[in-house]
Amino acid sequence: MTASSALLDTLRAIVGVPHVLDGGDLIAYEQDWRQRMRGKALAVVRPGSTDQVAAVVRACAAARAQGVTIVPQGGNTGLSVGSTPDTSGAQIVLSLQRMNAVRALDEDNLTLTAEAGCVLQTLQQRAEQAGLLFPLSLAAEGNCTIGGNLAANAGGTQVLRYGNARELCLGLEVVTPQGEIWQGLGGLRKDNTGYDLRDLYIGSEGTLGIITAATLKLYPRPAARLTAWAAVPSMEAAARLLALAHRYLGAGLTGFEVMGRGALALVVKHQPQLLVPFHADSETPWSVLLEQSDHESEAHARARLQSLLEAALDAGCATDAVVAESLTQAAQLWAVRESIPLAQASEGLNIKHDISLPVSRIPAFVAETGALLQREIAGVRLVTFGHLGDGNLHYNVQAPAGADAKAFLRDQEARVNTLVYDAVARHGGSISAEHGIGSLKREALEKYKSPVALALMRTLKRALDPHNLMNPGRILLP
């Protein structure tokens, strides 16, 4: 019996024979969401409890001399190739999808405790059934899991009001690289008893341990939620509109999305059933989608929103605007925004950037970087959209119309990344806002992160995972 077959027998004894997959079509686990990489796993292991996760980790740690390592995986919806195996055939993909129970919902404490494999949309619905709100919201919410959301510190469309996944988490349960279980699920909003281990694991992309459960913040549901779409003449105007929205709506401003004309053109092309407001107007280079929540009444909310839009039109921040008259219309407007990544994928492989900048620097960045790219690569198409309210842009670059998208990605990605990331650095930004580093951005992190920060991160990795068992090759270069 080989060492690998002995390990697989041990894993089958832990989780059950049906839950160790070492043959057949494993593409759902071995290929990343963007289809940038296809790896080869020794096996996919699907534990059903935290105790089973810990036992699996201990078994793999015992087999590390054979080169066995662990790749934790949730919904496999990441965009930085951070949760798929390499091509060695020696990695165990530890899928948490079976661990999908909501363990508790405490209405008085406004918390929900769920296992890592819970799909985000399921948690949203569970909170809604209790008359409450779990505000984390992103395009992949029907597939992504809360464990992955926390491992990558996901953002989404309501960060402006509620914060990233980190701000929505009060506690974690984690299996360490030694196979021990840290129980930190208390739903406390104040706990000043030493180092904050929760924040250490959130955003670590499975490199320090495996998140198996989390206690999450809930909020009262607002009495009214209104959605408006505005045509704006420039990115400078969009930034001024954001400042006006803060002034008129205050904490009621829950979402503020910006979309370039190029991004919406792809939606019109590939999702023609969706109605894109003002797109036929050639004088609309940018559009803004904003959401307002109000805890008083819809009439109160609508009056405040109307005042904002009138002020925006008077100030020249917007050239036209429409307010959704129903939840159905609001959903249709949001469907346009959420369809941009799908439309871009239909157009062909592209170069993605998930960057953050001070909001005040975004207009200059967009103008300077757009001009630079178009000067350096004739005909290149810029697909820019994202969460302007919190300074996060998805600044994507598409091949010229009619060009070979695969060849463009192969030949131009390194050059485009350098141009974009250098510009981000000049404007005081970050090369990753909410997608994480994974394996795609490791080299860039080495260039743009300070040496002191990188040294501290390596110290943490060596201290917590001295044998490099957990998701090796992600975030940090060896």
Long-range contacts (C-beta under 8 A, 24 or more apart in sequence): 3-63, 3-66, 4-42, 4-63, 4-66, 4-68, 4-90, 7-42, 7-59, 7-60, 7-63, 7-66, 7-68, 8-42, 8-43, 10-59, 11-43, 11-45, 11-56, 11-59, 11-92, 14-47, 14-52, 14-55, 14-56, 14-59, 15-45, 15-46, 15-47, 15-48, 15-52, 15-56, 16-48, 19-45, 19-46, 19-47, 19-48, 19-98, 20-44, 20-45, 20-46, 21-45, 21-46, 28-76, 29-73, 29-76, 29-84, 29-85, 29-93, 29-95, 30-84, 30-85, 30-93, 31-84, 32-76, 32-78, 32-81, 32-83, 32-84, 33-76, 33-77, 33-78, 33-79, 33-140, 34-79, 34-81, 34-345, 34-352, 36-81, 36-440, 37-81, 37-84, 37-439, 38-84, 39-84, 39-85, 39-86, 39-87, 39-91, 40-85, 40-86, 40-87, 40-88, 40-89, 41-71, 41-85, 41-89, 41-91, 41-92, 41-93, 42-68, 42-89, 42-90, 42-91, 42-92, 43-92, 43-93, 44-92, 44-93, 44-95, 45-92, 45-93, 45-94, 45-95, 46-95, 46-97, 46-98, 47-94, 47-96, 47-98, 47-99, 48-98, 48-99, 49-99, 50-99, 50-173, 50-175, 50-181, 50-212, 50-213, 51-181, 53-94, 53-96, 53-99, 53-175, 53-210, 53-212, 54-175, 54-179, 54-180, 54-181, 55-179, 56-92, 56-94, 57-94, 57-175, 57-176, 57-177, 57-178, 57-179, 57-210, 57-469, 58-178, 58-179, 60-92, 60-469, 61-177, 61-178, 61-179, 61-467, 61-469, 64-467, 64-469, 66-90, 68-92, 69-468, 69-469, 69-470, 69-471, 69-472, 70-94, 70-210, 70-469, 70-470, 70-471, 71-206, 71-471, 72-96, 72-147, 72-151, 72-206, 72-210, 72-211, 72-470, 72-471, 73-148, 74-116, 74-117, 74-144, 74-145, 74-146, 74-147, 74-148, 74-149, 74-151, 75-119, 75-140, 75-143, 75-144, 75-145, 75-148, 76-148, 77-140, 77-143, 77-144, 77-148, 78-148, 78-152, 78-435, 78-436, 78-438, 79-352, 79-354, 79-435, 79-436, 79-438, 80-432, 80-435, 80-436, 80-437, 80-438, 80-439, 80-440, 80-441, 81-438, 81-439, 81-440, 82-152, 82-205, 82-206, 82-436, 82-437, 82-438, 82-439, 82-471, 82-474, 82-475, 83-148, 83-205, 83-206, 83-438, 83-471, 86-473, 94-210, 96-145, 96-147, 96-210, 96-212, 97-145, 99-212, 99-213, 100-145, 102-126, 103-213, 105-130, 105-218, 106-187, 107-132, 109-187, 110-217, 110-218, 110-219, 110-220, 111-170, 111-187, 111-215, 111-216, 111-217, 111-218, 112-215, 112-216, 112-218, 113-185, 113-187, 113-213, 113-214, 113-215, 113-216, 114-146, 114-213, 114-214, 114-216, 115-147, 115-212, 115-213, 116-145, 116-146, 116-147, 116-148, 116-150, 116-210, 116-211, 116-212, 116-213, 116-214, 117-145, 117-147, 118-145, 118-146, 118-147, 119-143, 119-144, 119-145, 119-146, 120-144, 120-145, 120-146, 120-149, 123-216, 127-218, 128-221, 130-218, 131-220, 131-221, 132-218, 132-219, 132-220, 132-221, 133-218, 133-219, 133-220, 133-221, 133-222, 134-168, 134-216, 134-217, 134-218, 134-219, 135-161, 135-162, 135-168, 135-219, 135-254, 136-162, 136-165, 136-168, 139-338, 139-341, 146-214, 146-216, 147-211, 147-212, 147-214, 150-201, 150-202, 150-203, 150-211, 150-214, 151-201, 151-202, 151-203, 151-204, 151-205, 151-206, 151-211, 151-436, 152-203, 152-205, 152-434, 152-435, 152-436, 153-202, 153-203, 153-434, 153-436, 154-434, 155-387, 155-390, 155-392, 155-433, 155-434, 156-387, 156-434, 157-255, 157-257, 157-291, 157-334, 157-337, 157-387, 158-254, 158-255, 158-291, 159-387, 159-389, 159-390, 159-392, 159-434, 160-253, 160-254, 160-255, 160-256, 160-387, 160-389, 160-390, 161-251, 161-253, 161-254, 161-255, 161-293, 162-219, 162-254, 164-434, 165-202, 166-199, 166-202, 166-203, 167-217, 168-216, 168-217, 169-198, 169-202, 169-214, 169-215, 169-216, 169-217, 170-198, 170-215, 170-216, 170-217, 171-198, 171-214, 171-215, 172-197, 172-198, 172-201, 172-202, 172-211, 172-213, 172-214, 172-215, 173-211, 173-212, 173-213, 173-214, 174-201, 174-209, 174-210, 174-211, 174-212, 175-209, 175-210, 175-212, 176-209, 176-464, 177-208, 177-209, 177-464, 177-465, 177-466, 177-467, 177-469, 177-470, 181-212, 182-209, 185-213, 185-214, 185-215, 186-215, 187-215, 200-460, 203-436, 204-475, 205-436, 205-437, 205-438, 205-471, 205-474, 205-475, 206-470, 206-471, 206-474, 207-461, 207-465, 207-470, 207-471, 207-472, 207-474, 207-475, 207-476, 208-460, 208-461, 208-464, 208-465, 208-470, 209-464, 209-465, 209-470, 210-470, 220-295, 222-293, 222-294, 222-295, 223-294, 223-295, 223-296, 223-297, 223-298, 223-301, 224-293, 224-294, 224-296, 224-297, 224-298, 224-300, 224-301, 224-302, 225-254, 225-291, 225-292, 225-293, 225-294, 225-301, 225-330, 226-291, 226-292, 226-294, 226-298, 226-301, 226-302, 226-305, 226-323, 226-324, 226-330, 227-289, 227-290, 227-291, 227-292, 227-323, 227-324, 227-329, 227-330, 227-333, 227-334, 228-289, 228-290, 228-292, 228-305, 228-309, 228-321, 228-322, 228-323, 228-324, 229-277, 229-278, 229-287, 229-288, 229-289, 229-321, 229-322, 229-324, 229-333, 230-287, 230-288, 230-290, 230-309, 230-312, 230-317, 230-318, 230-320, 230-321, 231-277, 231-278, 231-281, 231-283, 231-284, 231-286, 231-287, 231-318, 231-319, 231-320, 231-321, 232-284, 232-285, 232-286, 232-287, 232-288, 232-317, 232-318, 232-319, 233-283, 233-284, 233-285, 233-286, 233-316, 233-319, 234-285, 234-286, 234-363, 235-286, 235-362, 235-363, 235-366, 235-367, 236-363, 237-286, 237-316, 237-317, 237-318, 238-286, 238-288, 238-317, 238-363, 238-388, 239-359, 239-360, 239-362, 239-363, 239-388, 240-315, 240-317, 241-288, 241-312, 241-317, 241-318, 242-359, 242-388, 242-389, 244-308, 244-311, 244-312, 244-315, 244-317, 245-290, 245-308, 248-304, 248-307, 248-308, 248-311, 249-292, 249-304, 249-305, 249-308, 252-292, 252-293, 252-294, 252-301, 252-304, 253-290, 253-291, 253-292, 253-389, 254-291, 254-292, 254-293, 255-289, 255-290, 255-291, 255-387, 255-389, 256-288, 256-289, 256-290, 256-291, 256-387, 256-388, 256-389, 257-288, 257-289, 257-290, 257-337, 257-385, 257-386, 257-387, 257-388, 257-389, 258-286, 258-287, 258-288, 258-384, 258-385, 258-386, 258-388, 258-393, 259-286, 259-287, 259-288, 259-289, 259-336, 259-337, 259-340, 259-384, 259-385, 260-285, 260-286, 260-382, 260-383, 260-384, 260-385, 261-285, 261-286, 261-287, 262-381, 262-382, 262-383, 262-384, 262-398, 263-340, 263-343, 263-344, 263-383, 263-384, 263-385, 264-336, 264-340, 266-340, 266-343, 266-344, 266-346, 266-347, 266-383, 266-398, 267-336, 267-339, 267-340, 267-343, 269-343, 269-347, 270-342, 270-343, 270-346, 270-347, 271-336, 271-339, 271-342, 271-343, 274-332, 274-335, 274-336, 274-339, 275-332, 275-336, 276-336, 277-322, 277-333, 278-320, 281-319, 281-320, 283-319, 284-319, 284-320, 288-318, 288-388, 289-333, 289-334, 289-336, 289-337, 337-385, 340-383, 340-385, 340-394, 341-394, 344-383, 344-396, 344-398, 347-398, 347-405, 348-398, 348-399, 348-405, 348-406, 349-405, 349-406, 349-408, 349-409, 350-383, 350-396, 350-397, 350-398, 350-399, 350-405, 350-409, 351-396, 351-397, 351-398, 351-409, 351-412, 351-413, 351-416, 351-417, 352-394, 352-396, 352-435, 353-393, 353-394, 353-395, 353-396, 353-397, 353-417, 353-420, 353-421, 353-431, 354-392, 354-394, 354-432, 354-433, 354-434, 354-435, 355-392, 355-393, 355-395, 355-420, 355-424, 355-429, 355-430, 355-431, 355-432, 355-433, 356-390, 356-391, 356-392, 356-393, 356-429, 356-430, 356-432, 356-433, 357-391, 357-393, 357-424, 357-427, 357-428, 357-429, 357-430, 358-391, 358-427, 358-428, 358-429, 359-388, 359-389, 359-391, 361-427, 361-428, 361-429, 362-388, 362-391, 362-393, 364-427, 365-423, 365-424, 365-427, 365-429, 366-393, 366-395, 368-423, 369-395, 369-419, 369-420, 369-423, 372-419, 372-423, 373-397, 373-416, 373-419, 373-420, 376-415, 376-419, 377-412, 377-415, 377-416, 379-403, 391-429, 391-433, 392-433, 392-434, 393-433, 395-420, 417-444, 421-447, 421-448, 424-448, 436-475, 437-474, 437-475, 438-474, 438-475, 439-473, 439-474, 442-473, 442-474, 442-475, 442-476, 442-477, 443-477, 445-475, 445-476, 446-477
